Amino acid sequence: MKSAPASRISLAEVSRTTGALMRRGEPSPLAQTDHPRLADLTECLFFSPGDGRIWLNDQRMVLMHTSALGTLRRELIDSVGLERARGLLTRSGYKSGARDAQLVRQRWPDADPLSTFMAGPRLHALEGVVKVEPVEFEFDVERGTYHGEFLWHHSSEDDEHIEAYGIGTEPACWTQLGYAMGYVTGMLGMPVIFREVECRSTGASICRVIGKTADAWGDVSEDLRYLNAQEFLSPQAFGAAKTVSIPAVLGGAASPSDEDAASEHGMVGVSSAFKSACHMLSRVAPTRATVLFTGESGVGKELFASMLHRISARKEQPFVALNCAAMPETLMETELFGVERGAYTGAVASRAGRFERAHGGTLFLDEIGTLSLVGQGKLLRALQEGEIERVGGSRPIKVDVRVVAATNVDLQAEVQAGRFREDLYFRLAVFPIHLPPLRERREDIPLLMNFFMHRYARLHGRQVRGYTARAVKTLLNYDFPGNIRELQNLVERGVISADDDGVIDVAHLLRREQVQGATYSLDAAGALADGEAQVEAPAPPASDALLDRLCEPGERSLSLAAIERRLMDEAVARAGGNLSAAARMLGLTRAQLAYRLKAGS
């Protein structure tokens, strides 16, 4: 299939356009050197054996036997039938491709279109799925056009399908087709359909696929049947700008297009622990039940309490917060219940307390475990009776308040120790929600890093392009005793410390003694290499000037005689003492070299 006629453009010209053209027989663009290169993508893959996790930048990966995936594939086909299994596997591949497209867009936002499109085949090969060979393609991002033909070598999906079912009549690279559609759709911003026209599972020597926009194919109803057409054709399928509802922010990641919505709500996460807490929050929000948030300091208990209020029926009414640990015991009663004029010396005016100010809305009591036993008794009465009395007052005041409490201590242990009232504990813990520490939800760390980086770059008027790979590795391996609050602090410091239009490195975030554990990356030969981050100042950019390269670090001048002598000695050593061979390396005759060596000795 021939691509539409177009003028030939060089790779250098591609970087200045929004599209690219490759004809049959031309050099593969996979050989080009613009970022992201294979080395750049390989740097994003790292291993944390002590933590039991593998990461591709901010996405957790799993290393599995292909035979195990083959067994799963076969049992899926045998259980639900070939058609449903194909749909499930195609959608699974589509999700993977869309996530990789998101990775490339976020990590290399300024890369030229050709490089970002070619990053998909590189990633698919890096993930051990298939080797992609471009045959011909043409795309234009601005016009929304795409046509591509590719060969797939060493398809792992074919290997397993052929082993289970032998040679058949239908192509079988379903997951890989889904990946290609998810990745290219994510990059182009409109639906792109790939079809496998030759497959090893049908007896062909190699797999061959063709991709075009849905409009260019014409009838794509059969293709969309496996993708779930409604999801595929929606903007959400490829990360286009969209309005994000509160449940969407609660339940998943905030992409760049979701940043404003996420900023409004201040909560992002993709980990199972985070989603579990959000699910519980969504369940209790429509009710009147009292909620108790538990968890270490810095996990975001007040943010969750605020979100609970926003998604409840009380969202139009006040949200009032009080940190019990920050309030002296002598003032706690007046802060909670208010005071009447003349109640004590200095009470020159009546003043409403937090309960009255939160009437109709939500009262959040942070660090409730620090409340005195006297204060606990008065709080219990207010909760049970739904009414309060101001200090110095004589009449009860009815209040309609939903109380939400939070603690970073074990209240049950405090009850056993006699420091917390058991009846108040049961009144507060009607619906307890535990918020896990950041070290137990590491999948959220890269997402939060990106979220805070953009927030503080805007706040401080800074321009930063992201993080180095070793900075991501180091923070993924860090225990975060201060949880999200500490991560927030580190990222703000990094945004301020990094060079303008530069990247945030480990030295901008952590001190040497704070770096924990080791992570491993792939070296150029594909072997695991110790990737433990070293906290040191980022090296200055290399200079193209020969004088700068020859000067010793810290020196501003050099000795020509010393450089000449060193060059001659190295040439003689490399030639094994053969002066004639050494002279040829230096562009000299043997006599000239011998004379210079003797004169310099």
MARSETI-543323 format. One record per residue (C-alpha): x, y, z; residue number from 0; chain. Coordinates in steps of 0.2 Angstrom, whole numbers, plus 5000, padded with zeros to 4 digits. Each point is the difference from the previous one (the first is absolute). Layout:
% MARSETI-543323
R     X     Y     Z   nr  kette
R     X     Y     Z  NUM      A
...
***
This chain:
% MARSETI-543323
R     X     Y     Z   nr  kette
R  5000  5000  5000    0      A
R  5008  5016  4994    1      A
R  4999  5016  5011    2      A
R  4992  5016  4993    3      A
R  5012  5010  4989    4      A
R  5010  5013  5010    5      A
R  5016  5009  4998    6      A
R  5015  4991  5008    7      A
R  5007  5008  5016    8      A
R  5015  4997  5010    9      A
R  5001  4995  5018   10      A
R  5007  5017  5004   11      A
R  4985  5008  4992   12      A
R  4988  4989  5010   13      A
R  5005  5008  5016   14      A
R  4993  5017  4992   15      A
R  4983  4992  4994   16      A
R  4985  4992  5008   17      A
R  5001  4984  4990   18      A
R  5012  4988  4991   19      A
R  5001  4989  4985   20      A
R  5009  4984  4997   21      A
R  5000  4991  4984   22      A
R  5004  4981  4997   23      A
R  5018  4997  5000   24      A
R  5005  5016  5009   25      A
R  5011  4999  5016   26      A
R  4989  4995  5015   27      A
R  4997  5015  5011   28      A
R  5004  4989  5015   29      A
R  5018  5003  4996   30      A
R  4998  5019  5003   31      A
R  5008  5008  5015   32      A
R  4987  5013  5005   33      A
R  4993  4998  5018   34      A
R  4992  4989  5006   35      A
R  5013  4987  4994   36      A
R  5001  4982  5005   37      A
R  5013  5004  5014   38      A
R  4988  5014  5007   39      A
R  4986  4987  5001   40      A
R  5011  4987  5007   41      A
R  5005  5012  5014   42      A
R  4981  5001  5005   43      A
R  5000  4981  5004   44      A
R  5007  4996  5017   45      A
R  4998  4987  5013   46      A
R  4999  5001  5019   47      A
R  5002  4981  5005   48      A
R  5000  5004  5019   49      A
R  4983  5008  4997   50      A
R  4993  4987  4988   51      A
R  4996  5013  4987   52      A
R  5005  5004  4982   53      A
R  4997  5017  4992   54      A
R  4998  5008  4983   55      A
R  5002  5018  5005   56      A
R  4984  5002  5010   57      A
R  4992  4984  4995   58      A
R  5002  4984  5010   59      A
R  5004  4985  4989   60      A
R  5001  4981  5003   61      A
R  5012  4988  4993   62      A
R  4991  4984  4996   63      A
R  5003  4983  4991   64      A
R  4993  5001  4982   65      A
R  4994  4982  5003   66      A
R  4990  5006  5015   67      A
R  4992  5014  4989   68      A
R  4997  4986  4987   69      A
R  4991  4990  5013   70      A
R  4989  5014  5005   71      A
R  4996  5004  4982   72      A
R  4995  4982  4996   73      A
R  4989  4998  5015   74      A
R  4992  5017  4996   75      A
R  4996  4994  4983   76      A
R  4994  4983  5006   77      A
R  4989  5008  5013   78      A
R  4992  5015  4992   79      A
R  5002  4996  4982   80      A
R  5011  5007  4986   81      A
R  4991  5016  4996   82      A
R  4998  5006  5018   83      A
R  5018  4995  5004   84      A
R  5006  5010  4985   85      A
R  4990  5015  5006   86      A
R  5008  4999  5018   87      A
R  5017  4998  4993   88      A
R  4999  5014  4988   89      A
R  4993  5012  5013   90      A
R  5014  4994  5012   91      A
R  5013  5004  4986   92      A
R  4991  5017  4996   93      A
R  5002  5005  5019   94      A
R  5018  4996  4999   95      A
R  5003  5010  4985   96      A
R  4991  5015  5006   97      A
R  5010  5000  5016   98      A
R  5016  4999  4991   99      A
R  4994  5015  4989  100      A
R  4997  5009  5016  101      A
R  5017  4996  5006  102      A
R  5009  5007  4984  103      A
R  4989  5016  5000  104      A
R  5004  5004  5018  105      A
R  5018  4996  5000  106      A
R  5005  5007  4983  107      A
R  4987  5014  4997  108      A
R  5011  5010  4988  109      A
R  5006  4985  4989  110      A
R  4996  5000  4982  111      A
R  4985  4990  4994  112      A
R  5010  4987  4990  113      A
R  5010  4996  5016  114      A
R  4985  4998  5011  115      A
R  4991  4989  4987  116      A
R  5015  4989  4999  117      A
R  5002  4999  5019  118      A
R  4985  4988  5000  119      A
R  5009  4986  4989  120      A
R  5015  5002  5011  121      A
R  4990  4999  5016  122      A
R  4991  4984  4994  123      A
R  5017  4992  4996  124      A
R  5007  5006  5017  125      A
R  4985  4991  5008  126      A
R  5004  4984  4992  127      A
R  4984  4999  4989  128      A
R  5006  5002  4982  129      A
R  5013  5008  4989  130      A
R  4992  5013  4988  131      A
R  5007  5004  4983  132      A
R  4993  5015  4991  133      A
R  4996  4997  4982  134      A
R  4992  5016  4995  135      A
R  4989  5013  5008  136      A
R  4994  5018  4999  137      A
R  4992  5010  5014  138      A
R  4996  5018  5003  139      A
R  4995  5005  5018  140      A
R  4992  5017  4995  141      A
R  4989  4992  4987  142      A
R  4996  4984  5010  143      A
R  5006  4988  4986  144      A
R  5009  4984  5002  145      A
R  5005  4985  4989  146      A
R  5013  4987  5005  147      A
R  5006  4983  4995  148      A
R  5011  4990  5012  149      A
R  5008  4983  5002  150      A
R  4999  4991  5016  151      A
R  5015  4988  5005  152      A
R  5000  4987  5014  153      A
R  4982  5003  5006  154      A
R  4999  4992  5017  155      A
R  4981  5000  4998  156      A
R  5002  4989  4984  157      A
R  5012  4988  5008  158      A
R  4987  4996  5014  159      A
R  4985  4999  4988  160      A
R  5009  4989  4988  161      A
R  5006  4988  5014  162      A
R  4982  4999  5007  163      A
R  4990  4999  4984  164      A
R  5012  4998  4986  165      A
R  4998  5009  4983  166      A
R  4983  5006  4997  167      A
R  4990  5012  4988  168      A
R  4999  5016  5010  169      A
R  5014  5012  5006  170      A
R  5003  4998  5019  171      A
R  5011  5016  5005  172      A
R  4985  5007  5009  173      A
R  5008  5008  5015  174      A
R  5014  5008  4988  175      A
R  4987  5007  4989  176      A
R  4991  5008  5015  177      A
R  5017  5007  5005  178      A
R  5003  5008  4983  179      A
R  4983  5008  5000  180      A
R  5001  5006  5018  181      A
R  5018  5008  4997  182      A
R  4997  5008  4983  183      A
R  4982  5006  5005  184      A
R  5008  5008  5016  185      A
R  5013  5009  4989  186      A
R  4989  5006  4986  187      A
R  4985  5004  5011  188      A
R  4987  4991  4989  189      A
R  4996  4982  4997  190      A
R  5012  4990  4990  191      A
R  4996  4982  4995  192      A
R  5013  4986  4997  193      A
R  4997  4984  4990  194      A
R  5011  4985  4999  195      A
R  5000  4995  4982  196      A
R  5013  4986  5002  197      A
R  5004  4990  5015  198      A
R  5011  4985  5005  199      A
R  4985  4992  5008  200      A
R  4993  4998  4983  201      A
R  5016  4993  4992  202      A
R  5008  5016  4995  203      A
R  5018  5002  5002  204      A
R  4998  5017  5009  205      A
R  4986  5011  5007  206      A
R  4996  5015  4990  207      A
R  4988  5014  5006  208      A
R  4992  5016  4992  209      A
R  4994  5014  5010  210      A
R  4988  5014  4994  211      A
R  4988  5013  5008  212      A
R  4983  4993  5003  213      A
R  4993  5012  4986  214      A
R  5013  4994  4988  215      A
R  4995  4981  5002  216      A
R  4982  5004  4997  217      A
R  4990  4986  5009  218      A
R  5008  4996  5017  219      A
R  4986  4993  5009  220      A
R  5008  4983  5001  221      A
R  5016  5007  5007  222      A
R  4990  5011  5013  223      A
R  4991  4985  5005  224      A
R  5016  4994  5009  225      A
R  5004  5016  5007  226      A
R  4983  5006  5007  227      A
R  4996  5014  4988  228      A
R  4993  5012  5013  229      A
R  5016  5000  5010  230      A
R  5011  5000  4985  231      A
R  4992  5015  4992  232      A
R  4999  5011  5015  233      A
R  5013  5013  5004  234      A
R  5004  4990  5016  235      A
R  5007  4986  4989  236      A
R  5015  5010  4995  237      A
R  5003  5013  5014  238      A
R  4992  5015  4991  239      A
R  4995  5015  5011  240      A
R  4984  4996  5009  241      A
R  4991  5005  5016  242      A
R  5004  4989  5014  243      A
R  4986  4996  5013  244      A
R  5005  4999  5019  245      A
R  4998  4981  4999  246      A
R  5012  4999  4986  247      A
R  5013  5009  5009  248      A
R  4997  4990  5015  249      A
R  5001  4983  4991  250      A
R  5015  5003  4988  251      A
R  5015  5009  4993  252      A
R  4999  5018  4996  253      A
R  5008  5002  4982  254      A
R  5007  5017  4994  255      A
R  4983  5004  4994  256      A
R  4992  4996  5017  257      A
R  5012  5011  5009  258      A
R  4989  5015  5004  259      A
R  4986  4988  5006  260      A
R  5013  4991  5011  261      A
R  5007  5016  5006  262      A
R  4982  5005  5006  263      A
R  4998  4984  5010  264      A
R  5018  4997  5005  265      A
R  4998  4981  4999  266      A
R  5008  4989  4987  267      A
R  5005  4982  5000  268      A
R  5000  4983  4991  269      A
R  5005  4988  5013  270      A
R  4988  4986  5007  271      A
R  5001  5007  5017  272      A
R  4996  5018  4995  273      A
R  4985  4993  4989  274      A
R  4994  4990  5015  275      A
R  5000  5015  5011  276      A
R  4991  5010  4986  277      A
R  4987  4987  4998  278      A
R  4996  5000  5019  279      A
R  4999  5019  4999  280      A
R  4987  4999  4986  281      A
R  4990  4988  5009  282      A
R  4998  5010  5016  283      A
R  4999  5017  4992  284      A
R  4982  5001  4997  285      A
R  4995  4994  5018  286      A
R  5000  5010  5016  287      A
R  5012  4987  5009  288      A
R  5015  5006  5010  289      A
R  5017  4996  4992  290      A
R  5017  4997  5008  291      A
R  5015  5001  4989  292      A
R  5015  4991  5007  293      A
R  5018  5000  4994  294      A
R  5018  5007  5002  295      A
R  5003  5018  5000  296      A
R  5001  5008  4983  297      A
R  4989  4987  4991  298      A
R  4987  5013  4995  299      A
R  4986  4997  5013  300      A
R  4994  5018  4999  301      A
R  5000  4999  4981  302      A
R  4989  4985  5001  303      A
R  4989  5008  5013  304      A
R  4998  5015  4988  305      A
R  4996  4989  4985  306      A
R  4987  4991  5011  307      A
R  4991  5016  5003  308      A
R  5001  5005  4981  309      A
R  4992  4985  4994  310      A
R  4987  4999  5014  311      A
R  4982  5008  5000  312      A
R  5008  5013  5012  313      A
R  5012  5007  4987  314      A
R  4991  5017  4999  315      A
R  5002  5003  5019  316      A
R  5016  5004  5010  317      A
R  5015  4988  5002  318      A
R  5008  5005  5017  319      A
R  5016  4992  5006  320      A
R  5008  5000  5017  321      A
R  5017  4992  5005  322      A
R  4998  4994  5018  323      A
R  5019  4999  5003  324      A
R  5003  5018  4995  325      A
R  4987  5007  5013  326      A
R  5004  5002  5018  327      A
R  4988  4990  5011  328      A
R  4994  5016  5009  329      A
R  4993  5006  4983  330      A
R  4994  4984  4993  331      A
R  4982  5002  5007  332      A
R  4998  5018  4994  333      A
R  5007  4995  4983  334      A
R  4988  4986  4998  335      A
R  4984  5007  5008  336      A
R  5002  5019  5000  337      A
R  4999  5012  5015  338      A
R  4988  5013  5006  339      A
R  5004  5018  5004  340      A
R  5006  5002  5018  341      A
R  5003  4981  5003  342      A
R  5018  5004  5006  343      A
R  5012  5014  5000  344      A
R  5003  5006  4983  345      A
R  4985  4993  4992  346      A
R  4993  5017  4994  347      A
R  4989  4993  4987  348      A
R  4991  4984  4996  349      A
R  5008  4988  4987  350      A
R  4994  4985  4991  351      A
R  5010  4984  5002  352      A
R  5005  4988  4986  353      A
R  4984  4990  5002  354      A
R  4989  5015  4997  355      A
R  5011  5006  4985  356      A
R  4999  4982  4992  357      A
R  4981  5000  5002  358      A
R  4992  4991  4985  359      A
R  5018  4994  4994  360      A
R  5015  4990  5006  361      A
R  5011  5002  5016  362      A
R  5017  4992  4998  363      A
R  5010  4997  5016  364      A
R  5018  4995  4996  365      A
R  5011  4991  5013  366      A
R  4985  4996  5010  367      A
R  5010  4988  5011  368      A
R  5008  5015  5009  369      A
R  4984  5006  5007  370      A
R  4999  5000  5019  371      A
R  4988  4989  5009  372      A
R  4989  5015  5005  373      A
R  5000  5006  4982  374      A
R  4995  4982  4994  375      A
R  4985  5000  5012  376      A
R  4993  5016  4994  377      A
R  5003  4995  4981  378      A
R  4991  4984  5003  379      A
R  4985  5009  5007  380      A
R  4999  5012  4985  381      A
R  5001  4985  4988  382      A
R  4986  4990  5010  383      A
R  4988  5014  5003  384      A
R  5003  5011  4984  385      A
R  5001  5015  5011  386      A
R  5013  5011  5009  387      A
R  5002  5014  5013  388      A
R  5012  5014  4998  389      A
R  5012  5003  5015  390      A
R  4991  5012  5012  391      A
R  4983  4996  4991  392      A
R  4984  4992  5008  393      A
R  4990  4995  4984  394      A
R  5003  4985  4989  395      A
R  5004  5004  4981  396      A
R  4994  4987  4988  397      A
R  5013  4996  4987  398      A
R  5000  4990  4984  399      A
R  5018  4995  4997  400      A
R  5008  4985  4993  401      A
R  5016  4996  5010  402      A
R  5015  4993  4991  403      A
R  5015  4996  5011  404      A
R  5018  4994  4996  405      A
R  5014  4993  5010  406      A
R  5018  4994  4998  407      A
R  5000  4989  5016  408      A
R  4991  4984  5003  409      A
R  4984  5005  5009  410      A
R  4996  4982  5006  411      A
R  5017  5000  5008  412      A
R  4996  5016  5008  413      A
R  4984  4994  5007  414      A
R  5008  4985  5007  415      A
R  5013  5011  5009  416      A
R  4986  5011  5007  417      A
R  5004  5015  4990  418      A
R  4985  5001  4989  419      A
R  4982  4997  5003  420      A
R  4994  4984  4993  421      A
R  4982  5006  4997  422      A
R  5007  5015  4991  423      A
R  5011  4988  4989  424      A
R  4985  4990  4995  425      A
R  4990  5016  4996  426      A
R  5014  5007  4989  427      A
R  5005  4983  4991  428      A
R  4983  4997  4993  429      A
R  5009  4999  4983  430      A
R  5019  4999  5001  431      A
R  5011  5003  4985  432      A
R  5018  4996  5001  433      A
R  5012  5010  4989  434      A
R  5016  4990  4996  435      A
R  5017  5008  5001  436      A
R  5008  5005  4984  437      A
R  5013  4985  5001  438      A
R  4985  4988  4998  439      A
R  4993  5009  4984  440      A
R  5016  5003  4990  441      A
R  4991  5000  4984  442      A
R  4993  5017  5005  443      A
R  5017  5007  5002  444      A
R  5005  5005  4982  445      A
R  4982  5007  4997  446      A
R  5002  5011  5016  447      A
R  5017  5005  4995  448      A
R  4993  5006  4983  449      A
R  4985  5008  5008  450      A
R  5011  5010  5013  451      A
R  5013  5005  4988  452      A
R  4987  5009  4989  453      A
R  4992  5008  5015  454      A
R  5016  5007  5007  455      A
R  5007  5005  4983  456      A
R  4984  5011  4998  457      A
R  5001  5006  5017  458      A
R  5018  5005  5000  459      A
R  5001  5005  4981  460      A
R  5013  4987  4996  461      A
R  5002  4990  4984  462      A
R  5005  4982  5003  463      A
R  4999  4986  4987  464      A
R  4998  4985  5012  465      A
R  5011  4988  5010  466      A
R  5016  4990  4996  467      A
R  4997  4981  4999  468      A
R  5011  4998  5016  469      A
R  4989  5013  5009  470      A
R  4985  4990  4997  471      A
R  5009  4984  5005  472      A
R  5006  5007  5016  473      A
R  4983  5007  5005  474      A
R  4991  4983  4996  475      A
R  5012  4992  5012  476      A
R  4999  5013  5014  477      A
R  4989  4996  5015  478      A
R  4993  5017  5002  479      A
R  4998  5001  5019  480      A
R  4991  5016  4998  481      A
R  4989  4993  4986  482      A
R  4991  5011  4987  483      A
R  5005  5016  5010  484      A
R  5018  4995  4999  485      A
R  4999  4996  4982  486      A
R  4991  5017  4997  487      A
R  5015  5009  5009  488      A
R  5013  4990  4990  489      A
R  4992  5005  4984  490      A
R  4998  5018  5004  491      A
R  5019  5000  5005  492      A
R  5004  4992  4984  493      A
R  4990  5012  4989  494      A
R  5009  5015  5008  495      A
R  5018  4991  5000  496      A
R  5000  4994  4982  497      A
R  5006  5011  4986  498      A
R  4988  5010  4990  499      A
R  4994  4989  4985  500      A
R  5010  4986  5008  501      A
R  4995  4983  5009  502      A
R  4999  4996  5018  503      A
R  5013  4988  5005  504      A
R  5003  4990  5017  505      A
R  5012  5014  5007  506      A
R  4985  5012  4998  507      A
R  4989  4989  5011  508      A
R  5009  4990  5013  509      A
R  5016  5001  5010  510      A
R  5013  4986  4998  511      A
R  4995  4992  5017  512      A
R  4982  4999  4995  513      A
R  5002  4989  4985  514      A
R  4994  4982  5003  515      A
R  5003  4983  4992  516      A
R  5004  4996  4982  517      A
R  4991  4999  4984  518      A
R  5006  4992  4984  519      A
R  4999  5005  4982  520      A
R  5004  4992  4983  521      A
R  5017  5004  4993  522      A
R  5004  5002  4982  523      A
R  5003  4981  4998  524      A
R  4983  4996  5008  525      A
R  5007  4994  5017  526      A
R  4995  5007  5017  527      A
R  5011  5013  5006  528      A
R  5001  5008  5018  529      A
R  4990  5016  4998  530      A
R  5002  5006  5018  531      A
R  4998  5019  4999  532      A
R  5015  5010  5006  533      A
R  4996  5017  5008  534      A
R  5011  5012  4991  535      A
R  4999  5016  4991  536      A
R  4994  4998  4982  537      A
R  5015  5000  4988  538      A
R  5001  5016  4989  539      A
R  4995  4997  4982  540      A
R  5015  4994  4989  541      A
R  5007  5013  4989  542      A
R  5004  4998  4982  543      A
R  5016  5011  5001  544      A
R  5016  4990  4999  545      A
R  5008  5011  5012  546      A
R  4987  4997  5014  547      A
R  5001  4981  4997  548      A
R  5019  5000  5002  549      A
R  5001  5011  5015  550      A
R  5001  4990  5017  551      A
R  4984  5003  5011  552      A
R  5002  5017  5009  553      A
R  5014  5006  4989  554      A
R  4999  5015  4988  555      A
R  5016  4996  4990  556      A
R  5010  4986  4993  557      A
R  5018  4995  4995  558      A
R  5002  4996  4981  559      A
R  5016  4991  5004  560      A
R  4991  4989  5013  561      A
R  4986  4996  4988  562      A
R  5012  4996  4986  563      A
R  5010  4989  5011  564      A
R  4985  4991  5006  565      A
R  4993  4997  4983  566      A
R  5017  4992  4994  567      A
R  5001  4989  5015  568      A
R  4983  4994  4998  569      A
R  5002  4997  4981  570      A
R  5016  4990  5004  571      A
R  4992  4990  5014  572      A
R  4985  4996  4988  573      A
R  5012  4994  4987  574      A
R  5009  4989  5012  575      A
R  5016  5009  4998  576      A
R  5000  5000  4981  577      A
R  5006  5018  4996  578      A
R  4995  4999  4982  579      A
R  4982  4995  5004  580      A
R  4999  5013  5013  581      A
R  5007  5014  4988  582      A
R  4986  4995  4988  583      A
R  4987  5003  5013  584      A
R  5006  5017  5003  585      A
R  5003  5005  4982  586      A
R  5019  5000  5002  587      A
R  5015  4991  4993  588      A
R  5010  4988  5011  589      A
R  5014  5012  5000  590      A
R  4990  5015  5005  591      A
R  4992  4990  5014  592      A
R  5016  4993  5007  593      A
R  5008  5018  5000  594      A
R  4985  5007  5009  595      A
R  5001  4986  5013  596      A
R  5018  5003  5003  597      A
R  4998  5019  5001  598      A
R  4987  4999  5012  599      A
R  5008  4987  5012  600      A
***
